[in-house]
Amino acid sequence: MSGASIGELIGWQVAALQSGQRIGNRTPRRDSYDENDRRAQIFRPIAGGNTAEALRWRDKLLQVAREYNVLHKEKGKREGPLGNNALWVLEVLLGFVDFGSGRCDPAIDTICAKAKLARATVVAAIERLKEHGFIDKVRRTRKTGRARSEGPQREQISNAYAFAVNLKDKVRQRFAQLVGGRKRAAEIQAKKKAEAEARAAALNAPTGRLGSMLLPNDPALAGALDRLGAHFEGDSASSVTREYPDQDLKGEKE
């Protein structure tokens, strides 16, 4: 490496130190991806972007996180595996989500200011949330457009966050149960309504077809009921056509 190229690489560092800047803040982390790299594209719309449903989705995720924290608290420990700080940081993070795109990328300092917690506390909380599957996190970088002598060609930018993508099986099932509760209730209600309408239609139908309508999966029994219904229909028809005299007519003949 030539002296000129070395000078290009360290010149900006010398200038930064002389101006009192911290070089570490400008050096990208190794486990980072460019913001346009597909591995950094973790944002997904929340509840299809529907605000009311997305707010419900957010509330249920917080509910599941609190339940998880209580259920997995080890005996003798003051807090569960997430802890109150992580639960609060999760709520704060969810407050930054754009429901339409799923975008959530506040800077750590922004999260700290909103949560009113120290930086180390927030960083630790985010790691716990990621460890237990409640969030995913990707460190990202961006091209600076600087010349080599002016500084690094990349800089660290805020992390990208996604939610509920790595939940443990039982936690995912519980979350799905809570989120899908309203939809499932509507489906059950619609099914009950359809069944009631079918029963009403069957009762209003000719009795000669009652068995076929009520027991479509049991042809033998349905046929027997149809024949029985047809028999009663015949009796009713005979009465209407006066094959069997009415009671008052019988009395007149006597």
Buried (B, 14 or more C-beta within 10 A) or exposed (E): EEEEEEEBEEBBBEEBEEEEBEEEEBBBEEEBBBBEEEEBEBBEBBBEEBEEBBBBBBBBBBEBBBBBBEEEBEEEEEBBBBBEBBBBBBBBBBEBBBBEEBBBBBEEEBBBEBBEBEEEBBBBBBEBBBEBBBBBBBBBBBEBEEEEEEBBEBBBBBBBBBBBEBBEEEBBEBBBEBBEEEEEEEEEEEEEEEEEEEEEEBEEBEBBBBBBBBBEEEEEEBEEBBEBBBEEBEEEEEEEEEEEEEEEEEEEEE
